[in-house]
Amino acid sequence: MKHERTFTRDHLIVSDPYIRKQLQLAGLRFMYSRAQWLAHEAKVMGLAVKNGTMTTAELDAKLEEMGALDLVYPELMRCA
């Protein structure tokens, strides 16, 4: 039985169910590790602002660098 892997514009198509499941699990592990890293970075930055070792302007710059402002500000504006 030949199993194919092809790329489409939207995603990778894998015909072997076992390989597809392994790829999905790897994707979830990647997302989880990045979420843990992001939570840690947020905690460190929050404590730095609270303790006065980072200014709010520096925090804005760091959030901008991380791309967080593009996600957060539109959400906040909808809630206002």
VMD Tcl script that builds the backbone (N, CA, C; Angstrom):
set m [mol new atoms 240]
animate dup $m
set s [atomselect $m all]
$s set {name element resname resid chain x y z} {
  {N N MET 1 A 0.841 -1.177 0.000}
  {CA C MET 1 A 0.000 0.000 0.000}
  {C C MET 1 A 0.886 1.241 0.000}
  {N N LYS 2 A 0.661 2.123 -0.927}
  {CA C LYS 2 A 1.443 3.345 -1.039}
  {C C LYS 2 A 0.713 4.479 -0.316}
  {N N HIS 3 A 1.442 5.136 0.566}
  {CA C HIS 3 A 0.875 6.277 1.279}
  {C C HIS 3 A 1.510 7.537 0.728}
  {N N GLU 4 A 0.684 8.509 0.437}
  {CA C GLU 4 A 1.171 9.742 -0.163}
  {C C GLU 4 A 1.112 10.890 0.828}
  {N N ARG 5 A 2.042 11.783 0.635}
  {CA C ARG 5 A 2.010 13.045 1.367}
  {C C ARG 5 A 2.088 14.142 0.323}
  {N N THR 6 A 1.094 14.979 0.299}
  {CA C THR 6 A 1.104 16.091 -0.641}
  {C C THR 6 A 0.762 17.368 0.104}
  {N N PHE 7 A 1.273 18.462 -0.393}
  {CA C PHE 7 A 0.988 19.763 0.196}
  {C C PHE 7 A -0.092 20.447 -0.619}
  {N N THR 8 A -1.036 21.027 0.060}
  {CA C THR 8 A -2.007 21.896 -0.586}
  {C C THR 8 A -1.767 23.291 -0.037}
  {N N ARG 9 A -2.499 24.202 -0.534}
  {CA C ARG 9 A -2.351 25.581 -0.061}
  {C C ARG 9 A -2.682 25.696 1.426}
  {N N ASP 10 A -3.626 24.904 1.894}
  {CA C ASP 10 A -4.102 25.030 3.262}
  {C C ASP 10 A -3.386 24.132 4.265}
  {N N HIS 11 A -3.045 22.922 3.866}
  {CA C HIS 11 A -2.460 22.005 4.835}
  {C C HIS 11 A -1.810 20.810 4.149}
  {N N LEU 12 A -1.177 20.019 4.961}
  {CA C LEU 12 A -0.535 18.799 4.493}
  {C C LEU 12 A -1.559 17.669 4.504}
  {N N ILE 13 A -1.644 16.946 3.401}
  {CA C ILE 13 A -2.557 15.810 3.330}
  {C C ILE 13 A -1.725 14.537 3.460}
  {N N VAL 14 A -2.047 13.725 4.445}
  {CA C VAL 14 A -1.349 12.465 4.667}
  {C C VAL 14 A -2.389 11.364 4.618}
  {N N SER 15 A -2.165 10.386 3.754}
  {CA C SER 15 A -3.169 9.332 3.603}
  {C C SER 15 A -3.035 8.229 4.649}
  {N N ASP 16 A -1.878 8.080 5.265}
  {CA C ASP 16 A -1.685 7.048 6.290}
  {C C ASP 16 A -2.217 7.580 7.624}
  {N N PRO 17 A -3.254 6.953 8.189}
  {CA C PRO 17 A -3.857 7.453 9.431}
  {C C PRO 17 A -2.870 7.496 10.603}
  {N N TYR 18 A -1.961 6.537 10.678}
  {CA C TYR 18 A -0.993 6.513 11.774}
  {C C TYR 18 A -0.049 7.715 11.677}
  {N N ILE 19 A 0.465 7.965 10.481}
  {CA C ILE 19 A 1.375 9.093 10.288}
  {C C ILE 19 A 0.643 10.407 10.537}
  {N N ARG 20 A -0.595 10.502 10.063}
  {CA C ARG 20 A -1.386 11.719 10.287}
  {C C ARG 20 A -1.565 11.976 11.782}
  {N N LYS 21 A -1.884 10.919 12.532}
  {CA C LYS 21 A -2.068 11.054 13.977}
  {C C LYS 21 A -0.766 11.498 14.642}
  {N N GLN 22 A 0.359 10.930 14.235}
  {CA C GLN 22 A 1.651 11.306 14.807}
  {C C GLN 22 A 1.980 12.773 14.515}
  {N N LEU 23 A 1.683 13.211 13.299}
  {CA C LEU 23 A 1.904 14.615 12.947}
  {C C LEU 23 A 1.006 15.541 13.768}
  {N N GLN 24 A -0.235 15.127 13.969}
  {CA C GLN 24 A -1.154 15.935 14.770}
  {C C GLN 24 A -0.674 16.027 16.216}
  {N N LEU 25 A -0.235 14.901 16.773}
  {CA C LEU 25 A 0.268 14.902 18.149}
  {C C LEU 25 A 1.524 15.764 18.274}
  {N N ALA 26 A 2.390 15.699 17.274}
  {CA C ALA 26 A 3.586 16.545 17.278}
  {C C ALA 26 A 3.190 18.019 17.234}
  {N N GLY 27 A 2.182 18.345 16.442}
  {CA C GLY 27 A 1.693 19.719 16.378}
  {C C GLY 27 A 1.147 20.187 17.713}
  {N N LEU 28 A 0.424 19.314 18.392}
  {CA C LEU 28 A -0.114 19.664 19.711}
  {C C LEU 28 A 1.004 19.855 20.732}
  {N N ARG 29 A 2.023 18.990 20.693}
  {CA C ARG 29 A 3.159 19.150 21.608}
  {C C ARG 29 A 3.866 20.481 21.361}
  {N N PHE 30 A 4.014 20.844 20.095}
  {CA C PHE 30 A 4.644 22.116 19.747}
  {C C PHE 30 A 3.826 23.285 20.293}
  {N N MET 31 A 2.513 23.248 20.074}
  {CA C MET 31 A 1.644 24.324 20.569}
  {C C MET 31 A 1.722 24.428 22.090}
  {N N TYR 32 A 1.715 23.290 22.771}
  {CA C TYR 32 A 1.757 23.266 24.229}
  {C C TYR 32 A 3.065 23.868 24.740}
  {N N SER 33 A 4.185 23.495 24.114}
  {CA C SER 33 A 5.473 24.028 24.567}
  {C C SER 33 A 5.545 25.535 24.333}
  {N N ARG 34 A 4.994 26.009 23.227}
  {CA C ARG 34 A 4.998 27.445 22.958}
  {C C ARG 34 A 4.081 28.178 23.928}
  {N N ALA 35 A 2.979 27.563 24.300}
  {CA C ALA 35 A 2.063 28.179 25.265}
  {C C ALA 35 A 2.740 28.304 26.630}
  {N N GLN 36 A 3.484 27.275 27.025}
  {CA C GLN 36 A 4.207 27.340 28.295}
  {C C GLN 36 A 5.253 28.453 28.257}
  {N N TRP 37 A 5.967 28.557 27.144}
  {CA C TRP 37 A 6.982 29.598 27.003}
  {C C TRP 37 A 6.326 30.976 27.079}
  {N N LEU 38 A 5.213 31.142 26.381}
  {CA C LEU 38 A 4.526 32.426 26.360}
  {C C LEU 38 A 4.022 32.805 27.750}
  {N N ALA 39 A 3.483 31.833 28.483}
  {CA C ALA 39 A 3.013 32.098 29.844}
  {C C ALA 39 A 4.179 32.526 30.733}
  {N N HIS 40 A 5.315 31.879 30.585}
  {CA C HIS 40 A 6.498 32.242 31.371}
  {C C HIS 40 A 6.964 33.655 31.027}
  {N N GLU 41 A 7.029 33.978 29.744}
  {CA C GLU 41 A 7.444 35.321 29.328}
  {C C GLU 41 A 6.489 36.378 29.873}
  {N N ALA 42 A 5.198 36.101 29.827}
  {CA C ALA 42 A 4.205 37.048 30.343}
  {C C ALA 42 A 4.394 37.265 31.844}
  {N N LYS 43 A 4.660 36.199 32.565}
  {CA C LYS 43 A 4.874 36.306 34.012}
  {C C LYS 43 A 6.121 37.135 34.311}
  {N N VAL 44 A 7.208 36.862 33.597}
  {CA C VAL 44 A 8.457 37.601 33.806}
  {C C VAL 44 A 8.260 39.086 33.507}
  {N N MET 45 A 7.606 39.389 32.390}
  {CA C MET 45 A 7.383 40.794 32.035}
  {C C MET 45 A 6.443 41.475 33.026}
  {N N GLY 46 A 5.411 40.779 33.457}
  {CA C GLY 46 A 4.480 41.345 34.430}
  {C C GLY 46 A 5.162 41.667 35.747}
  {N N LEU 47 A 5.994 40.755 36.220}
  {CA C LEU 47 A 6.733 41.007 37.457}
  {C C LEU 47 A 7.729 42.146 37.284}
  {N N ALA 48 A 8.346 42.228 36.113}
  {CA C ALA 48 A 9.306 43.308 35.858}
  {C C ALA 48 A 8.617 44.666 35.902}
  {N N VAL 49 A 7.436 44.777 35.327}
  {CA C VAL 49 A 6.693 46.040 35.367}
  {C C VAL 49 A 6.250 46.338 36.798}
  {N N LYS 50 A 5.750 45.322 37.472}
  {CA C LYS 50 A 5.285 45.501 38.850}
  {C C LYS 50 A 6.422 45.944 39.771}
  {N N ASN 51 A 7.618 45.377 39.572}
  {CA C ASN 51 A 8.768 45.699 40.422}
  {C C ASN 51 A 9.521 46.945 39.971}
  {N N GLY 52 A 9.129 47.508 38.838}
  {CA C GLY 52 A 9.764 48.727 38.361}
  {C C GLY 52 A 11.053 48.518 37.586}
  {N N THR 53 A 11.385 47.284 37.233}
  {CA C THR 53 A 12.602 47.033 36.451}
  {C C THR 53 A 12.345 47.125 34.953}
  {N N MET 54 A 11.081 47.279 34.574}
  {CA C MET 54 A 10.708 47.483 33.175}
  {C C MET 54 A 9.622 48.548 33.149}
  {N N THR 55 A 9.756 49.500 32.247}
  {CA C THR 55 A 8.737 50.547 32.134}
  {C C THR 55 A 7.584 50.046 31.266}
  {N N THR 56 A 6.467 50.739 31.348}
  {CA C THR 56 A 5.334 50.352 30.508}
  {C C THR 56 A 5.650 50.578 29.033}
  {N N ALA 57 A 6.482 51.572 28.741}
  {CA C ALA 57 A 6.900 51.800 27.348}
  {C C ALA 57 A 7.756 50.637 26.844}
  {N N GLU 58 A 8.647 50.149 27.711}
  {CA C GLU 58 A 9.464 48.982 27.345}
  {C C GLU 58 A 8.586 47.749 27.155}
  {N N LEU 59 A 7.574 47.622 28.016}
  {CA C LEU 59 A 6.652 46.497 27.892}
  {C C LEU 59 A 5.881 46.582 26.582}
  {N N ASP 60 A 5.399 47.775 26.237}
  {CA C ASP 60 A 4.715 47.944 24.949}
  {C C ASP 60 A 5.623 47.547 23.787}
  {N N ALA 61 A 6.897 47.956 23.863}
  {CA C ALA 61 A 7.848 47.615 22.797}
  {C C ALA 61 A 8.055 46.105 22.715}
  {N N LYS 62 A 8.159 45.461 23.867}
  {CA C LYS 62 A 8.352 44.002 23.891}
  {C C LYS 62 A 7.111 43.290 23.354}
  {N N LEU 63 A 5.935 43.752 23.757}
  {CA C LEU 63 A 4.692 43.155 23.262}
  {C C LEU 63 A 4.544 43.360 21.760}
  {N N GLU 64 A 4.942 44.530 21.288}
  {CA C GLU 64 A 4.905 44.808 19.848}
  {C C GLU 64 A 5.848 43.866 19.106}
  {N N GLU 65 A 7.046 43.689 19.655}
  {CA C GLU 65 A 8.039 42.789 19.059}
  {C C GLU 65 A 7.514 41.355 18.975}
  {N N MET 66 A 6.762 40.948 19.996}
  {CA C MET 66 A 6.215 39.589 20.036}
  {C C MET 66 A 4.949 39.446 19.191}
  {N N GLY 67 A 4.397 40.562 18.737}
  {CA C GLY 67 A 3.176 40.519 17.944}
  {C C GLY 67 A 1.910 40.451 18.773}
  {N N ALA 68 A 2.042 40.624 20.074}
  {CA C ALA 68 A 0.887 40.498 20.961}
  {C C ALA 68 A -0.092 41.658 20.813}
  {N N LEU 69 A 0.419 42.843 20.530}
  {CA C LEU 69 A -0.465 44.007 20.425}
  {C C LEU 69 A -1.440 43.863 19.265}
  {N N ASP 70 A -0.996 43.243 18.195}
  {CA C ASP 70 A -1.879 43.025 17.046}
  {C C ASP 70 A -3.060 42.135 17.414}
  {N N LEU 71 A -2.867 41.277 18.399}
  {CA C LEU 71 A -3.934 40.371 18.826}
  {C C LEU 71 A -4.790 40.966 19.933}
  {N N VAL 72 A -4.151 41.677 20.853}
  {CA C VAL 72 A -4.837 42.131 22.063}
  {C C VAL 72 A -5.645 43.405 21.859}
  {N N TYR 73 A -5.057 44.422 21.253}
  {CA C TYR 73 A -5.739 45.709 21.152}
  {C C TYR 73 A -7.062 45.652 20.388}
  {N N PRO 74 A -7.154 44.969 19.249}
  {CA C PRO 74 A -8.468 44.891 18.591}
  {C C PRO 74 A -9.522 44.223 19.480}
  {N N GLU 75 A -9.102 43.224 20.227}
  {CA C GLU 75 A -10.029 42.546 21.139}
  {C C GLU 75 A -10.494 43.498 22.235}
  {N N LEU 76 A -9.581 44.285 22.766}
  {CA C LEU 76 A -9.944 45.254 23.803}
  {C C LEU 76 A -10.869 46.331 23.258}
  {N N MET 77 A -10.624 46.764 22.039}
  {CA C MET 77 A -11.452 47.812 21.443}
  {C C MET 77 A -12.881 47.323 21.214}
  {N N ARG 78 A -13.057 46.044 20.920}
  {CA C ARG 78 A -14.407 45.499 20.743}
  {C C ARG 78 A -15.162 45.460 22.053}
  {N N CYS 79 A -14.432 45.269 23.155}
  {CA C CYS 79 A -15.065 45.172 24.471}
  {C C CYS 79 A -15.406 46.537 25.052}
  {N N ALA 80 A -14.799 47.587 24.528}
  {CA C ALA 80 A -14.995 48.933 25.091}
  {C C ALA 80 A -16.331 49.523 24.701}
}
mol reanalyze $m
mol bondsrecalc $m
mol representation Tube
mol addrep $m
